[in-house]
Amino acid sequence: MNIRRRIEKAATGFTPSERKLASVLLSDYPYAGLIKMHELADQAEVSQPSISRFVIKIGLSGFPELQKHLMSELREGNRSPVDIHATSEQIKGGYLNGFLALAAEQMASAGQAVTESQFEQICGLLANPKRAIYAVGGRISDTIAQHLSFHLRQSRERAYHLPRDSEDWPEYLLRMKPGDVFFLVDFRRYQKNLWQLAKQAQAQKVQVVLMTDNWLSPATRYASEVLVVPIETGTIWDSYAPALALTEALVTRVAEKTWGQTRKRIEAWDAMRDEFMERKHEQIIDR
């Protein structure tokens, strides 16, 4: 269990000073916990003994162990396939069935990591026609953002996928209005330009929804909603199967919540596509 989860699990038993400390730690996670104890005490306006009691309350032996865990999380978030391969375990027996079994376990874990209430909250944001939706991801994870935006465009207007070239991003930032939704996908190894984009979107009062992994993208500090998806299979590559399944659940739920509008949009979409195909066929025959 990472430190964020430990804090969230113990939150109901916190004193007022412990709630202040938790707020400081989570507002700039995990970096806020990596400064010296007296600096953290000053920043959170609590005493150093309060920090010691807080750390024990979340199940650790002391402040050094807290920092050790946070450093470990940072290292895990930056591991490359070469690093992962050095400690990975070989799948025994039939490789295909073994790999699919690992992916299935991760998908089951995703269902436990995201609560039903959080899921419905995010679906409500994505379905709200008053909010424009913007989506983008990282080098590989952008395929998840593309999948989300494609299906949302079938259900509603003003759903946009940002181009991969960051030179084009200012145009989309200029379009964003307060209350709009920026759906960001960032898995390890995290991309700095995505954190900067999330920061700029948040500054414009856009609601940032972040899909990330157990080690949490630094963009977490700018997100109003964080979808934590397990991706580690123990093999050289992380698996995005749980992320894709969660994304499909989101877009399917949005389509069902807005079915009257979605049905009309799909019918009009299909009619236009058929017309384009007929014209293309006619042009081929004319040649």
Wavefront OBJ file of the C-alpha trace (Angstrom):
o trace
v 0.000 0.000 0.000
v 1.492 3.353 -0.991
v 1.588 6.332 1.363
v -1.349 8.093 -0.288
v -3.537 5.038 0.251
v -2.373 4.729 3.866
v -3.346 8.347 4.504
v -6.735 7.980 2.836
v -7.460 4.766 4.755
v -6.681 6.325 8.138
v -8.242 9.732 7.398
v -11.440 9.247 9.411
v -9.403 8.947 12.628
v -7.262 12.057 12.139
v -7.190 14.965 14.581
v -7.507 18.526 13.192
v -3.713 18.956 13.117
v -3.319 15.580 11.407
v -5.855 16.602 8.771
v -3.796 19.735 8.095
v -0.671 17.616 7.752
v -2.426 15.143 5.436
v -3.624 18.030 3.272
v -0.080 19.365 2.913
v 1.348 15.929 2.106
v -1.294 15.181 -0.525
v -1.255 18.641 -2.116
v 2.289 18.103 -3.414
v 2.572 14.327 -3.301
v 5.085 12.728 -2.893
v 7.525 15.650 -2.773
v 6.051 17.355 0.304
v 7.064 14.357 2.419
v 10.684 14.375 1.244
v 11.760 17.598 2.955
v 13.199 17.744 6.483
v 10.784 17.113 9.330
v 11.103 20.608 10.823
v 10.420 22.142 7.379
v 7.299 19.988 6.961
v 6.178 20.958 10.476
v 6.531 24.668 9.619
v 4.729 24.250 6.300
v 1.801 22.353 7.849
v 1.824 24.504 11.010
v 2.008 21.460 13.274
v 4.601 20.233 15.779
v 7.241 17.616 14.986
v 5.746 15.230 17.615
v 2.425 15.563 15.735
v 4.180 14.371 12.580
v 5.622 11.387 14.470
v 2.175 10.425 15.816
v 0.665 10.844 12.341
v 3.251 8.541 10.776
v 2.596 5.870 13.386
v -1.155 6.225 12.842
v -0.762 5.350 9.149
v 1.147 2.193 10.074
v 4.809 3.209 9.840
v 7.543 3.183 12.464
v 8.683 6.777 12.004
v 9.428 9.688 9.674
v 12.509 8.020 8.103
v 10.348 5.067 7.053
v 7.800 7.470 5.530
v 10.529 9.052 3.409
v 11.940 5.651 2.495
v 8.527 4.592 1.159
v 8.112 7.840 -0.782
v 11.549 7.482 -2.380
v 10.690 3.903 -3.330
v 7.471 5.109 -5.004
v 9.434 7.684 -7.008
v 11.889 5.033 -8.185
v 9.070 2.655 -9.177
v 7.423 5.412 -11.191
v 10.601 5.900 -13.230
v 11.490 2.266 -13.913
v 12.168 1.441 -17.556
v 11.477 -1.946 -19.209
v 15.197 -2.699 -18.743
v 14.879 -2.140 -14.977
v 11.667 -4.169 -14.811
v 13.161 -7.080 -16.741
v 15.982 -7.384 -14.196
v 13.498 -8.286 -11.439
v 10.672 -9.848 -13.477
v 9.595 -13.456 -13.095
v 9.188 -15.827 -16.010
v 5.651 -16.984 -16.709
v 5.472 -20.709 -16.176
v 3.505 -23.083 -18.376
v 1.695 -21.746 -21.429
v 2.790 -18.135 -21.889
v -0.430 -16.868 -23.470
v -2.740 -18.257 -20.790
v -0.353 -17.171 -18.059
v -0.133 -13.617 -19.359
v -3.906 -13.348 -19.814
v -4.380 -14.595 -16.254
v -2.089 -11.826 -14.969
v -4.003 -9.220 -16.970
v -7.313 -10.566 -15.612
v -6.014 -10.211 -12.051
v -5.098 -6.597 -12.724
v -8.520 -5.892 -14.217
v -10.163 -7.311 -11.092
v -7.926 -5.072 -8.971
v -8.991 -2.034 -11.009
v -12.592 -2.696 -10.009
v -11.553 -2.472 -6.367
v -9.322 0.599 -6.784
v -12.068 2.787 -8.303
v -15.210 3.161 -6.219
v -18.657 3.121 -7.786
v -19.340 6.637 -6.511
v -16.132 7.999 -8.068
v -16.925 6.218 -11.321
v -20.409 7.764 -11.447
v -19.020 11.189 -10.552
v -16.601 11.098 -13.493
v -19.268 9.756 -15.857
v -21.449 12.693 -14.838
v -18.664 15.128 -15.746
v -18.096 13.466 -19.124
v -21.813 13.382 -19.922
v -22.540 17.013 -19.012
v -23.164 18.883 -22.308
v -22.243 22.204 -20.671
v -18.663 20.996 -20.253
v -16.283 20.556 -23.186
v -14.030 17.504 -22.888
v -10.325 17.488 -23.791
v -8.215 14.322 -23.670
v -4.574 13.412 -24.188
v -2.068 10.846 -22.974
v 1.603 9.972 -23.064
v 3.806 8.258 -25.625
v 1.903 4.971 -25.407
v -0.996 5.803 -23.105
v -2.363 8.314 -25.612
v -4.106 5.355 -27.249
v -6.347 5.268 -24.151
v -7.131 8.985 -24.499
v -7.890 8.514 -28.204
v -10.235 5.624 -27.417
v -12.081 7.767 -24.871
v -12.422 10.805 -27.138
v -13.544 8.775 -30.178
v -16.424 7.170 -28.277
v -17.401 10.409 -26.543
v -17.697 12.089 -29.955
v -20.294 9.458 -30.815
v -22.335 10.555 -27.787
v -21.860 14.291 -27.517
v -20.518 17.510 -29.017
v -17.315 19.279 -27.944
v -15.176 16.242 -27.178
v -11.626 16.831 -28.379
v -8.424 14.818 -28.547
v -5.285 16.938 -28.325
v -2.602 16.318 -30.962
v 0.619 14.614 -29.874
v 2.689 17.633 -30.915
v 2.900 19.920 -27.855
v 3.342 22.896 -30.209
v -0.409 22.597 -30.895
v -1.452 22.512 -27.232
v -1.723 26.292 -26.659
v -4.624 26.411 -29.121
v -6.563 23.931 -26.994
v -5.647 25.663 -23.753
v -7.081 28.860 -25.227
v -10.331 27.016 -25.960
v -10.704 25.672 -22.429
v -13.243 27.414 -20.191
v -13.813 27.155 -16.420
v -15.731 23.965 -15.673
v -14.526 22.095 -18.754
v -12.919 18.675 -18.257
v -9.348 17.736 -19.127
v -8.918 13.938 -19.145
v -5.225 13.091 -18.844
v -3.637 9.620 -19.034
v -0.092 9.402 -17.610
v 1.546 6.107 -16.649
v 5.155 5.481 -15.733
v 7.571 6.761 -17.055
v 5.719 10.032 -16.572
v 6.045 12.956 -18.997
v 6.921 16.396 -17.696
v 5.104 18.221 -20.497
v 1.870 16.513 -19.430
v 2.242 17.743 -15.838
v 2.808 21.253 -17.147
v -0.271 20.978 -19.348
v -2.354 19.793 -16.369
v -1.049 22.690 -14.279
v -2.029 25.211 -16.937
v -5.478 23.643 -17.331
v -6.059 23.732 -13.573
v -5.003 27.398 -13.482
v -7.860 28.080 -15.920
v -10.296 26.392 -13.486
v -10.642 23.347 -15.737
v -11.388 20.091 -13.909
v -8.492 17.706 -14.436
v -9.365 13.999 -14.364
v -6.191 11.924 -14.235
v -5.850 8.232 -15.050
v -2.548 6.969 -13.659
v -0.905 3.978 -11.971
v -0.195 2.958 -8.371
v 2.890 5.202 -8.182
v 0.924 8.296 -9.204
v 1.956 10.717 -11.905
v 3.186 14.093 -10.599
v 0.152 15.509 -12.412
v -1.862 14.171 -9.463
v -1.320 17.455 -7.639
v -3.382 19.276 -10.286
v -6.218 16.739 -10.579
v -9.651 16.969 -8.979
v -10.272 13.274 -9.719
v -7.610 10.542 -9.853
v -8.337 7.108 -11.346
v -5.654 4.737 -10.069
v -5.296 1.751 -12.395
v -3.019 -1.251 -11.686
v -0.671 -1.897 -14.625
v 2.161 -4.045 -13.255
v 2.180 -7.685 -14.395
v 5.727 -8.586 -13.349
v 6.735 -8.938 -16.999
v 8.871 -6.549 -19.056
v 5.826 -4.537 -20.228
v 3.145 -2.991 -18.059
v -0.373 -3.917 -19.135
v -2.880 -1.262 -20.216
v -5.699 -3.811 -20.399
v -7.259 -2.599 -17.094
v -7.012 1.031 -18.259
v -8.747 0.205 -21.536
v -11.466 -1.755 -19.726
v -12.098 1.150 -17.347
v -12.180 3.578 -20.285
v -14.722 1.405 -22.097
v -16.832 1.291 -18.938
v -16.750 5.112 -18.768
v -17.785 5.724 -22.384
v -20.443 2.998 -22.294
v -21.967 4.448 -19.136
v -21.958 7.946 -20.663
v -23.692 6.625 -23.792
v -26.348 4.898 -21.690
v -26.919 7.989 -19.517
v -27.468 10.096 -22.651
v -28.968 7.431 -24.903
v -31.637 9.620 -26.518
v -29.026 12.119 -27.664
v -26.426 9.425 -28.399
v -28.792 7.431 -30.611
v -29.666 10.474 -32.752
v -26.004 11.414 -33.055
v -24.916 7.913 -34.117
v -27.750 7.674 -36.662
v -26.800 11.052 -38.175
v -23.113 10.095 -38.094
v -23.782 6.798 -39.903
v -25.988 8.487 -42.507
v -23.234 10.984 -43.351
v -20.620 8.241 -43.494
v -22.773 6.180 -45.868
v -23.202 9.226 -48.089
v -19.439 9.774 -48.231
v -18.886 6.122 -49.110
v -21.488 6.284 -51.920
v -19.829 9.362 -53.413
v -16.438 7.729 -53.226
v -17.832 4.647 -54.969
v -19.387 6.824 -57.705
v -16.071 8.593 -58.274
v -14.283 5.263 -58.696
v -16.891 4.092 -61.254
v -16.593 7.391 -63.194
v -12.891 6.825 -63.623
l 1 2 3 4 5 6 7 8 9 10 11 12 13 14 15 16 17 18 19 20 21 22 23 24 25 26 27 28 29 30 31 32 33 34 35 36 37 38 39 40 41 42 43 44 45 46 47 48 49 50 51 52 53 54 55 56 57 58 59 60 61 62 63 64 65 66 67 68 69 70 71 72 73 74 75 76 77 78 79 80 81 82 83 84 85 86 87 88 89 90 91 92 93 94 95 96 97 98 99 100 101 102 103 104 105 106 107 108 109 110 111 112 113 114 115 116 117 118 119 120 121 122 123 124 125 126 127 128 129 130 131 132 133 134 135 136 137 138 139 140 141 142 143 144 145 146 147 148 149 150 151 152 153 154 155 156 157 158 159 160 161 162 163 164 165 166 167 168 169 170 171 172 173 174 175 176 177 178 179 180 181 182 183 184 185 186 187 188 189 190 191 192 193 194 195 196 197 198 199 200 201 202 203 204 205 206 207 208 209 210 211 212 213 214 215 216 217 218 219 220 221 222 223 224 225 226 227 228 229 230 231 232 233 234 235 236 237 238 239 240 241 242 243 244 245 246 247 248 249 250 251 252 253 254 255 256 257 258 259 260 261 262 263 264 265 266 267 268 269 270 271 272 273 274 275 276 277 278 279 280 281 282 283 284 285 286 287
